[in-house]
Amino acid sequence: MNSAIAPPQCSQEEWALRTKLTQCYHLVDYFGWTETIFNHISARLPGKEHHYLVNPFGLNYTEITPENLLKVDLDGNKVEPSEYDANPAGFALHSAVHGARDDIRCMIHTHTTPISAVVQKKHGFKYDSFYGAQLYGRVGYHTFEGITLFEDEKSRMIESLADHHILVLRNHGIAVGESSIEKAFFLLWTVQRAAEVQCQADAMAGEDMPLNHNVKQKCTDLTDMLIRESGFANKFFDAMVRKMNASRH
C-alpha cells in the first residue's frame, strides 16, 4: 500500500484520507473488534458534497485498501464506479448521523462481545472504573427497534444521540463519531476498554467502589480535552499502526 502517491483521478487530500481509513479498518481487525464482513467505518470527504468513504460490502477488513474503498452519497449509494457492492441498508446508521452532525467526520459502528454485553444490560455503562469515568455524561442511549434502521427511526436516533459522540444502541452495539479518524478510533478504544473492565468486574464477587460525581466529571472533562487536542489522538493512532505493522513482519 503506497500511501504517498495518489492515482491521477484522486487528489492528495482524498488519498491521504483513504490511506488513513484503510489503516483504521486494519486496526479494528487487529484488535479483534470486527463482526466479520459486517459493520462500517465511514469518513466524510472534504468539500460541500455529502460524500463518504466506506468499505465495500463482502470484504474482510484486512482486504480493504485505499483503492477499493467506495465513495458513496448520504444514502449510501455509489457515486463512482466500482466492481464492489455498496450496502445502503448497512450505511443507514451512518447516513442519519452524518446528515445531522457536521462536526462528525468519522463514524465507527461495531458490536464487540463486551460492548454488546454491556448495552444489553438495563443500566448500560457504569462510570466507576478508570475508563468508565471517562465516558461519564458523554453517552446517548437509543432503544432497539429492529435489526435494520428504517427512515422513520432516524429522527428518534438522532434525538437519542443529541450532542454526544457515543451512541449506545441498546441490545445491539455502539456507534462513536468524532471530527477525525484518529479521534474516533481513540474514542472506540476507550469505550471498548470500559466495557471489558465492566464485564470483568461484574463477574467478580464483592461491591464496586463508587466514584463521586466530581471525580467522574473531572475524568470526562480531561479526556474530552485530550481528544480535542488532535496531537494526542494522532500519536495514539500512529503508535497502534506501528504496533500492528510490526506484528505482521
Rosetta blueprint (number, residue, H / E / L):
1 M L
2 N L
3 S L
4 A L
5 I L
6 A L
7 P L
8 P L
9 Q L
10 C L
11 S L
12 Q H
13 E H
14 E H
15 W H
16 A H
17 L H
18 R H
19 T H
20 K H
21 L H
22 T H
23 Q H
24 C H
25 Y H
26 H H
27 L H
28 V H
29 D H
30 Y H
31 F L
32 G L
33 W L
34 T L
35 E E
36 T L
37 I L
38 F E
39 N L
40 H L
41 I E
42 S E
43 A E
44 R E
45 L L
46 P L
47 G L
48 K L
49 E L
50 H L
51 H L
52 Y E
53 L E
54 V E
55 N L
56 P L
57 F E
58 G L
59 L L
60 N L
61 Y H
62 T H
63 E H
64 I L
65 T L
66 P L
67 E L
68 N L
69 L L
70 L E
71 K E
72 V E
73 D L
74 L L
75 D L
76 G L
77 N L
78 K E
79 V L
80 E L
81 P L
82 S L
83 E L
84 Y L
85 D E
86 A L
87 N L
88 P H
89 A H
90 G H
91 F H
92 A H
93 L H
94 H H
95 S H
96 A H
97 V H
98 H H
99 G H
100 A H
101 R L
102 D L
103 D L
104 I L
105 R L
106 C E
107 M E
108 I E
109 H E
110 T E
111 H L
112 T L
113 T H
114 P H
115 I H
116 S H
117 A H
118 V H
119 V H
120 Q H
121 K L
122 K L
123 H L
124 G L
125 F L
126 K L
127 Y L
128 D L
129 S L
130 F L
131 Y L
132 G H
133 A H
134 Q H
135 L H
136 Y L
137 G L
138 R L
139 V E
140 G E
141 Y E
142 H E
143 T L
144 F L
145 E L
146 G L
147 I L
148 T L
149 L L
150 F L
151 E H
152 D H
153 E H
154 K H
155 S H
156 R H
157 M H
158 I H
159 E H
160 S H
161 L H
162 A L
163 D L
164 H L
165 H L
166 I E
167 L E
168 V E
169 L E
170 R L
171 N L
172 H L
173 G E
174 I E
175 A E
176 V E
177 G E
178 E E
179 S L
180 S L
181 I H
182 E H
183 K H
184 A H
185 F H
186 F H
187 L H
188 L H
189 W H
190 T H
191 V H
192 Q H
193 R H
194 A H
195 A H
196 E H
197 V H
198 Q H
199 C H
200 Q H
201 A H
202 D H
203 A L
204 M L
205 A L
206 G L
207 E L
208 D L
209 M L
210 P L
211 L L
212 N L
213 H H
214 N H
215 V H
216 K H
217 Q H
218 K H
219 C H
220 T H
221 D H
222 L H
223 T H
224 D H
225 M H
226 L H
227 I H
228 R H
229 E L
230 S H
231 G H
232 F H
233 A H
234 N H
235 K H
236 F H
237 F H
238 D H
239 A H
240 M H
241 V H
242 R H
243 K H
244 M H
245 N H
246 A H
247 S H
248 R L
249 H L
